[in-house]
């Protein structure tokens, strides 16, 4: 995991020195985060075509039956869910566990933070980019150790082709929540856009360590494995 974060920091220097990489964003769209009120559990679809890998919507639902009252309870709940997620090899069953994890992630412990994050989500989906950016900035400023704020702001930065900022914010989110499989997945996508196949492979592999049944990421690992192993030889 440390190697993945170090590689992300190296990517920041790369992007600062080579603006031409921004064009690659046109060819490799990043995964989308859907608004909180989508009535379906998380689903991710990825086409492994070598020329134009496409990452479709990831959908999460904040389940009302999950109640978190304090940080210790939140940490314990996440530990239990991640243990179940790691042991589950059925993708449908794992999806349901991931839904519960998303529900916990979307509860920061502050009703006002949750409200602002929700406004950012809604604004992002409706194309109100400036408003979404302001909302995410508020979340980060008011709750700087809340991983979800960094991850979502990083996703928005990637949509806006701010590759350096996207890498920095995703990396910051992963510092606070190293198991954030969405963040790792997105970081792998950033590396692919930069043509850094080894680093992308490692980021995706880290995501699979916490979410082994995440089919789209398994497909990316399989797609990249030939190139990575060939370079190693």
Secondary structure, DSSP 8 states (H G I E B T S, - for coil): -HHHHHHHHHHHHHHHH-GGGGGHHHHS---EE--TB-SS-----EE--SS--EE-EE--B--TT----SHHHHHHHHHHHHHHHHH---HHHHHHHHHHHHHHHT--S-HHHHHHHHHHHHHHHTT-HHHHHHHHHHHHHH-TT-HHHHHHHHHHHHHTT-HHHHHHHHHHHHHH-TT-HHHHHHHHHHHHHTT-HHHHHHHHHHHHHH-TT-HHHHHHHHHHHHHHHHHH-
